[in-house]
């Protein structure tokens, strides 16, 4: 936690330097009025998390000042995940926006062609984005319901639910014209949903390549590459706190 707070302070100091300029940012570094498609390859450090697998995923993001939407799919051997997220911002200014949204995650695990378990996560909550200098701050606070079905259990016991809070806090922005970074802490990840006291800390670096040209004309979009790493703590606020797993993800995408 101490290292994370130091990182936030250093990042803020960089953003306040003379290199900073007025820029409007929205969710996860995607400028308003933009769309982005991307593909990712993840690598997990813990053997019990997708053992022997390198999850592949694809994502589509749509951003305008009033609306943010994401659709994503991940495949890893016998495990598949799908995520749908939409947020509406009725209060929107160049400096900040506040709204409400919902997220659905469905994940299923199969073995030898048989369904072992299916998990659904439903989020409802408030979202806010604050823009300052060359930076943005994203905050999400809400509630989620997790429904897990295990067909192998006896009838009447095969489905169980649990509810909990959800929260995420991400600080990011441009360090150079084509280079941006983001640090964050969240009680959940795009394809991982845990109880509140098991947060994931993350760091992402993103580089946008020069605008490509086709038949002598510059295209509107840009190709980008991202490198992100995260570590999830188990029982963060107890004496038994420990890192349960860490993940590294490489992403290639196109924003237009």
N, C-alpha and C positions, 0 to 999 in steps of 0.2 A: 504494500500500500504506500509506503514512504517513497519508493522509487517512482510509483505512478504519479504521486503528487508533485515530485520534483520534475517529472517529464512535462506535466501540465504547465508548471511555472516557466520552464525553459521555452516551451512552445509558444506561450503567450508573449514572452519577451521578444521572440523572433518576429511575431506578427506585429508587434508595436514598433519595429525598427523602421528606418527611413525607406526601406524597400517596399513597405506596405502601401497599398492604395485602395481607394474605394471600389469594392467589388460586391456584387450581390450573388450569394451562394444559396443553394437549397440542399435537399437531402443528399448526404453522402457525396458531396462534391460535384453533383450533376447540376449544371446551370439550368435555370428555368427555361422552359420551352424546348427542352432536349429529350431525346430518347436514347436508350443505350441497350445494346445486346452484347452478351459476353459468355464465355465458356471458361470453366475453372477446373483445376486439378488440385485435390487436397491430399495432404499426408499427415497422419496422426501418429503421435509418439507412443501412446499406450496400447499394448497388445490386445486389450479387451475391447477397444473401440475399433470396429470394422477391421478385425484382425486380417492381415494379409491383403487388404484392399486399398485402392487409391480412388476415392470417390470422384466421379466426374459430374459436373453440374452445368446447367445452362440457365441464363437469367435474362429477363426483359424488364426494363425500367422506363416509366413514362413520367415526366416532370413538367408541370406548369405551376405558376404561383399558387393556384387554388387547389390543385389536385396532384397527388403522388400515388403511383400504382406500381406494383411489382408482381411478376409471375416467375416462379423458379421451379426447377426440377433437378433432383440429384439421383444418380444411379451408382450403386456400389455392390456388385455381386448379388446377394440375396436380399438386399435392402434398397428400398426406393422411398423418396420423399417428394412431396409437392407442396408448394407454398404460394398462397395468394394474399396480397395485402393491398388495401386501398385506404387513402386518407383524404378527407375534404377539409380545406382551410377557409372557413367563412370570414375569418379575421385575417387580412393580409395587407402588409405594407412593405416597402422596400427594405425596412430594417428587421421586421419580424413577422411571423405568421403563427396562428394558433388554430388548431382544429381537432377533429375527432375521427377515429378510423377503426378498422377491424382487420384482423389477420386470421387466416386459417392455415394450419399445417396438418397434413396427413402423411403418416409414415407407416410402411408395412414391411414385415420381415418374413421371408419364406425359407423353408428348408426342404430340399428334395421335392420341390414343386408344391409343397403344402404350406398354407398360411399358418404361421406360428403366432403372430401378434399384429394388431393394427392399433395405431395410436392417433388420436385426433386432438389437436390443440386449437382452441378458439380464444382469440384476444379481442378485448374491447378497451379502448382507452383514449387519452388525450395526447396530442402531439404538438410540439412547438419547435420552431426554428428561429434562431436569432443570428442576424448577419452583422458583422462589425469588422472594419478594416478589410483584410483579405481572408477573413475567417468566418466560420459558421459554428453554431452550437445547436445540436439536435437533442431534444429531450422527449422521452416517452414514458408515461406513467399510466398503468392500467391494471386490469384483472384478467386472468385467464382460467379457463376450464379445460382440464385434461381428461380425456376419455380413452381408456385402454381396453381392448378386447383380446382375450386369449382363448381361442376356440377349444383348446385341450382341457380347460378347466371344466368342472361339473356345471350343468345348467343352473343359472341363477347366480353363479359366482364368476362367470367368464368375463363379465364387464364390470369395471370399477372406475370411479372418478375421483379427482382431487382438484381443489381450487387453490389459487395463490395469487399474490401480487406479481406484477411485472414492471420492470423499469429498465431504461437504457439511457446512457449519457455519452454523446460523442462530440469531440472537439476536433475540428479539422480546418484546412485552408491551404492556400497556395504559398509555397516557400519560394518558388521561381515561376516564371511564366508557364512552363510546361510540367512543373513538378509540384505535387501536393502530398500532404500527409494527413493522417487521422489517427487519434488515439481515443479509446473508449472503454467503458465498463458497462456490462449489461447482465441481467439475470437470465437471458436466453440468447441463443444464436439462431441464425436463419434456419438451420436444420436440427437444432438441439434445444430442447425445452426442459428446464429443470426447476426445482423449487427455488424460492427467492434467495436463500442464503448460500447459493452455489454460483457466484458470479463468474463471468468470463471477462478477462482483460485482453485488449487487442491493440495492435498497431498495424496500420496499413500505409503503404507508400505507392503512389501512382504517378506514372509518367505518360504524358500525351505526346505522340510523335507529330512531326510537322504535317500540316494539312496535305493529304494526298492529291494528286492531279490526275485527270483523265482527259486525254486528247487535248492537252494544253490548258485545261481549265481546272481551277481549284475546286475540290469537292467541299460540301458544307461540313461533313463530319470529320472526326479524327479517330485514329486508332490509338488505343491506350493499353498499357500493361500495368498490372498491380501485383504487389507482393504483400501478403498479410500474414500475421502470426497472432495466435491467441493461446491463452492458457486458462483453463477452468479450475477454480478452487472448489473443493468439497468442504462443507461445514466451515465456511469462511470465518464466522465470528465465534468459533469455539476453540477449545484447546486442541482438538483433533484436526484442525485445518491443514489441508495439504493439496498439492496440485494433482488433480485426477488425470488430466491429460492436457497435451498441447497440440496445436495444429498449425500447419503452414500451408498456405493456399496461393497458387499462381493463377492469375487471371489475364486473359487477353480479350479485348472487346472493341466495339466500335460505337462511338457516340455521334448522333446526328440530329 
